Amino acid sequence: MRVADRWQDYQIIDTSNGEKLERWGNVTLIRPDPQIIWNTPKGEEWRKANARYNRSKSGGGSWQVHNMPKAEWDISYGKLKFHIRPTGFKHTGLFPEQAVNWDFVSNLIQNAGRPISVLNLFAYTGGATLACAAAGARVCHVDASKGMVSWARENAALSGLSDRPIRWIVDDCAKFVEREIRRGVRYDAIIMDPPSYGRGPGGEVWKLEDSIHSLVELCAGVLSDAPLFFLLNSYTTGLSPSVMEYILGVTVGKRYNGKISSSEIGLPVTKTGLVLPCGNTAIWQSK
């Protein structure tokens, strides 16, 4: 497992009974996590949390606020800064475990010895976009949510990266890639973080397990003649790291000579010294 263990402003304090106790800067939150199936004793620090997200039996949920210093605040990861805002879907606008991937792609870009263009699909609030831009890449940031793209631009401004060559695109990711292929636009690297479930342009519901192979195959068609990497993330429990690695092998690996790896990614838990698994990543990279 690859562990995002370089955070100063974020910490998983403890985990138990389907929940995790987290510190975001100086704010502590309790959020649900279905992977936490153990029921260990909860200490006093749990009762001091600023807010807790409670799931509703009818779907969704809401925040139970106890003593929140502010509704919105900022945290940092190195030189990158992020606006944190608890949402109605339990999220805060950031997936801290992805920091291990930000460091990985930053290193590849900085050591490429040539200009690199990156396509970040399902780009959310821009963690990977900012990491790549800060490393010197040109980035195309694509997400179907106008609100998420606006949030990502806020994070870029906070991080002092507003002047970097970043294209901000609100669009369906697959449709955008199809148009880029027709236009002859190519990228040296792709980062893809698709949701477990989604809706197509006509409102049809799709599951990632059913669509991921064709989606990766499509995106492989927008790579340049000498690509640097293709990084695929998933939070879908039905997609193991090995399955994702295989998909990259029969798509990107068939077209380009490189190496493929995969692993779980996770975050350290302070109280136990163990690591909470938080998702999977598969990577094709040039040799």
C-alpha positions as CSV (number, residue, x, y, z in Angstrom):
1,M,0.0,0.0,0.0
2,R,1.2,3.5,-0.8
3,V,0.5,5.8,2.2
4,A,-0.1,9.6,2.1
5,D,1.9,10.3,5.3
6,R,3.4,13.7,4.7
7,W,0.4,15.8,5.8
8,Q,0.7,18.4,8.5
9,D,-2.8,20.0,8.2
10,Y,-4.7,16.7,8.0
11,Q,-4.9,13.7,10.3
12,I,-7.0,10.6,10.9
13,I,-7.1,10.5,14.7
14,D,-9.1,7.3,15.1
15,T,-11.5,5.0,13.4
16,S,-14.3,2.8,14.8
17,N,-17.8,1.4,14.0
18,G,-18.2,2.8,10.5
19,E,-16.7,6.2,11.2
20,K,-13.4,8.1,11.1
21,L,-12.4,11.0,13.4
22,E,-10.4,13.5,11.3
23,R,-8.5,16.8,11.9
24,W,-8.7,19.3,9.1
25,G,-6.5,22.1,10.2
26,N,-7.9,23.0,13.6
27,V,-11.3,21.5,13.0
28,T,-12.3,17.9,13.9
29,L,-15.0,16.1,12.0
30,I,-16.6,12.7,12.2
31,R,-17.5,11.1,8.9
32,P,-18.9,7.7,7.9
33,D,-16.7,5.2,6.1
34,P,-18.1,1.8,5.1
35,Q,-14.8,0.1,5.2
36,I,-14.4,0.7,9.0
37,I,-16.1,-2.6,10.1
38,W,-14.3,-2.9,13.4
39,N,-15.8,-1.6,16.6
40,T,-13.0,-0.4,18.9
41,P,-13.5,1.8,22.0
42,K,-14.0,5.5,21.2
43,G,-12.1,7.9,23.5
44,E,-12.9,11.4,24.8
45,E,-11.6,13.0,21.6
46,W,-14.6,11.7,19.7
47,R,-17.0,13.6,22.0
48,K,-15.0,16.8,21.3
49,A,-15.5,16.8,17.6
50,N,-16.7,20.0,16.0
51,A,-19.2,18.3,13.7
52,R,-20.5,14.9,12.7
53,Y,-22.1,13.7,9.5
54,N,-25.1,11.5,10.1
55,R,-26.5,9.4,7.3
56,S,-30.3,9.4,6.7
57,K,-32.2,6.1,6.4
58,S,-33.8,7.6,3.3
59,G,-30.5,8.4,1.7
60,G,-28.0,11.2,1.9
61,G,-27.6,12.8,5.3
62,S,-26.7,16.0,7.2
63,W,-24.2,17.6,9.5
64,Q,-24.7,17.8,13.2
65,V,-22.7,20.8,14.3
66,H,-21.5,21.0,17.9
67,N,-19.0,23.9,18.0
68,M,-17.7,24.7,14.5
69,P,-15.2,27.6,14.5
70,K,-16.2,28.5,11.0
71,A,-18.2,27.1,8.1
72,E,-15.3,27.3,5.6
73,W,-11.5,27.3,6.1
74,D,-8.2,26.6,4.3
75,I,-5.5,23.9,4.8
76,S,-2.2,23.4,3.1
77,Y,-0.1,20.5,1.7
78,G,3.3,21.9,1.1
79,K,2.9,24.9,-1.1
80,L,-0.6,23.9,-2.2
81,K,-3.6,25.4,-0.4
82,F,-7.2,24.1,-0.4
83,H,-10.5,25.6,0.6
84,I,-12.4,23.1,2.9
85,R,-16.2,23.3,3.0
86,P,-18.3,20.4,4.4
87,T,-21.0,19.5,1.9
88,G,-24.4,17.8,2.1
89,F,-22.8,14.6,0.7
90,K,-20.4,14.1,3.6
91,H,-17.4,15.4,1.5
92,T,-15.2,18.3,2.3
93,G,-13.8,19.2,-1.1
94,L,-10.6,17.2,-0.8
95,F,-9.5,13.5,-0.8
96,P,-6.3,13.7,1.4
97,E,-5.1,10.2,0.4
98,Q,-4.5,11.5,-3.1
99,A,-1.5,13.4,-1.9
100,V,0.6,10.3,-2.5
101,N,-0.4,10.5,-6.2
102,W,0.2,14.3,-6.3
103,D,3.8,13.7,-5.1
104,F,4.3,10.8,-7.6
105,V,3.2,12.8,-10.7
106,S,5.0,15.9,-9.6
107,N,8.2,14.0,-9.5
108,L,7.6,12.5,-13.0
109,I,6.9,15.9,-14.5
110,Q,9.8,17.7,-12.8
111,N,12.2,15.0,-14.1
112,A,10.8,14.6,-17.6
113,G,13.3,16.9,-19.1
114,R,10.7,18.3,-21.5
115,P,7.4,20.3,-21.4
116,I,4.5,18.1,-20.3
117,S,0.8,18.6,-21.0
118,V,-1.6,16.8,-18.6
119,L,-5.3,16.0,-19.0
120,N,-7.1,15.7,-15.6
121,L,-10.5,14.1,-16.0
122,F,-13.2,14.0,-13.4
123,A,-10.9,16.6,-11.8
124,Y,-13.1,17.6,-8.8
125,T,-11.6,20.5,-6.8
126,G,-8.2,20.3,-8.5
127,G,-5.8,18.6,-6.2
128,A,-4.0,16.8,-9.0
129,T,-4.3,19.9,-11.3
130,L,-2.5,22.1,-8.8
131,A,0.2,19.5,-8.1
132,C,0.9,19.2,-11.9
133,A,0.8,22.9,-12.5
134,A,3.1,23.6,-9.6
135,A,5.5,21.0,-11.1
136,G,5.6,23.0,-14.3
137,A,3.0,21.2,-16.5
138,R,0.3,22.6,-18.7
139,V,-3.0,21.2,-17.5
140,C,-6.4,20.8,-18.9
141,H,-8.9,20.4,-16.0
142,V,-12.2,18.8,-16.9
143,D,-15.2,18.2,-14.7
144,A,-19.0,18.0,-15.5
145,S,-19.8,20.1,-12.4
146,K,-19.6,23.9,-12.8
147,G,-19.4,24.2,-9.0
148,M,-16.5,21.9,-8.7
149,V,-14.5,23.7,-11.4
150,S,-15.2,27.0,-9.7
151,W,-13.9,25.5,-6.4
152,A,-10.8,24.3,-8.2
153,R,-10.1,27.8,-9.5
154,E,-10.5,29.1,-5.9
155,N,-7.8,26.6,-4.8
156,A,-5.5,27.6,-7.7
157,A,-5.8,31.2,-6.6
158,L,-5.1,30.3,-2.9
159,S,-2.0,28.4,-4.1
160,G,-0.7,31.3,-6.1
161,L,-1.2,29.3,-9.4
162,S,-3.7,31.5,-11.2
163,D,-1.2,32.5,-13.8
164,R,-0.2,29.0,-14.7
165,P,-1.3,27.5,-18.0
166,I,-4.5,25.7,-16.8
167,R,-7.6,25.3,-19.0
168,W,-10.7,25.1,-16.9
169,I,-13.4,23.0,-18.7
170,V,-17.0,22.2,-17.6
171,D,-18.0,19.3,-19.8
172,D,-18.8,15.6,-19.9
173,C,-15.4,14.0,-19.8
174,A,-16.0,11.3,-22.4
175,K,-17.6,13.8,-24.8
176,F,-14.7,16.2,-24.3
177,V,-12.1,13.5,-25.0
178,E,-13.9,12.5,-28.2
179,R,-13.8,16.1,-29.4
180,E,-10.1,16.5,-28.5
181,I,-9.3,13.4,-30.6
182,R,-11.2,14.8,-33.6
183,R,-9.4,18.1,-33.2
184,G,-6.0,16.4,-33.1
185,V,-5.2,17.6,-29.6
186,R,-2.9,15.3,-27.7
187,Y,-1.6,15.1,-24.1
188,D,1.6,13.6,-22.6
189,A,-0.2,12.5,-19.4
190,I,-3.7,11.6,-18.2
191,I,-5.1,11.5,-14.7
192,M,-8.5,9.9,-14.4
193,D,-10.7,9.7,-11.2
194,P,-14.1,8.6,-12.3
195,P,-17.0,8.2,-9.9
196,S,-18.4,4.8,-9.0
197,Y,-21.8,5.8,-10.5
198,G,-22.7,8.4,-13.1
199,R,-25.2,9.6,-15.6
200,G,-24.6,9.8,-19.3
201,P,-25.5,12.8,-21.5
202,G,-29.1,11.4,-21.9
203,G,-29.6,10.9,-18.2
204,E,-28.8,7.2,-18.3
205,V,-27.2,5.7,-15.2
206,W,-23.9,3.8,-15.7
207,K,-21.7,1.9,-13.3
208,L,-18.0,2.3,-13.4
209,E,-17.3,-1.5,-13.5
210,D,-19.4,-1.7,-16.8
211,S,-17.8,1.4,-18.4
212,I,-14.2,1.6,-17.2
213,H,-12.6,-0.4,-20.0
214,S,-14.2,1.5,-22.8
215,L,-13.5,4.8,-21.0
216,V,-9.8,4.1,-20.6
217,E,-9.6,2.8,-24.2
218,L,-11.1,6.1,-25.4
219,C,-8.7,8.2,-23.3
220,A,-5.7,6.3,-24.6
221,G,-6.5,7.7,-28.0
222,V,-5.8,11.2,-26.8
223,L,-2.2,10.5,-25.7
224,S,0.8,11.9,-27.5
225,D,3.4,9.9,-29.4
226,A,5.6,9.9,-26.3
227,P,3.4,9.8,-23.2
228,L,4.8,10.1,-19.7
229,F,2.1,8.5,-17.6
230,F,-1.6,7.4,-17.3
231,L,-2.9,7.4,-13.7
232,L,-6.2,5.7,-13.0
233,N,-8.0,6.1,-9.6
234,S,-11.0,4.3,-8.2
235,Y,-13.0,4.2,-5.0
236,T,-15.2,1.4,-6.4
237,T,-15.0,-1.7,-4.2
238,G,-15.6,-4.0,-7.2
239,L,-12.5,-2.8,-8.9
240,S,-9.4,-4.2,-7.4
241,P,-5.9,-2.7,-8.1
242,S,-5.1,-5.8,-10.2
243,V,-8.2,-5.4,-12.3
244,M,-7.3,-1.7,-13.0
245,E,-3.7,-2.7,-13.8
246,Y,-5.0,-5.3,-16.3
247,I,-7.3,-2.7,-18.0
248,L,-4.3,-0.3,-18.4
249,G,-2.3,-3.3,-19.8
250,V,-4.8,-4.1,-22.6
251,T,-5.4,-0.4,-23.5
252,V,-2.4,1.9,-22.9
253,G,0.1,-1.0,-22.6
254,K,-0.8,-2.3,-26.0
255,R,0.0,1.0,-27.7
256,Y,3.1,2.1,-25.7
257,N,6.2,0.6,-24.2
258,G,6.2,1.2,-20.5
259,K,5.6,-0.4,-17.1
260,I,2.4,-0.8,-15.2
261,S,1.9,-1.0,-11.4
262,S,-1.1,-0.9,-9.0
263,S,-1.8,-0.6,-5.3
264,E,-4.2,0.5,-2.6
265,I,-3.6,4.0,-1.3
266,G,-4.2,4.9,2.3
267,L,-3.9,7.2,5.2
268,P,-2.2,6.6,8.6
269,V,-4.4,6.4,11.7
270,T,-2.7,8.1,14.7
271,K,-4.3,6.1,17.5
272,T,-3.4,2.7,16.2
273,G,-0.4,3.3,14.0
274,L,-2.2,1.3,11.3
275,V,-3.2,2.5,7.8
276,L,-6.8,3.0,6.6
277,P,-7.2,1.9,3.0
278,C,-8.9,4.7,1.0
279,G,-8.9,3.6,-2.7
280,N,-7.0,2.1,-5.5
281,T,-4.6,3.5,-8.1
282,A,-3.1,1.9,-11.3
283,I,-0.3,3.6,-13.2
284,W,1.2,3.2,-16.6
285,Q,4.5,5.1,-17.0
286,S,7.1,5.3,-19.7
287,K,10.4,3.4,-19.1
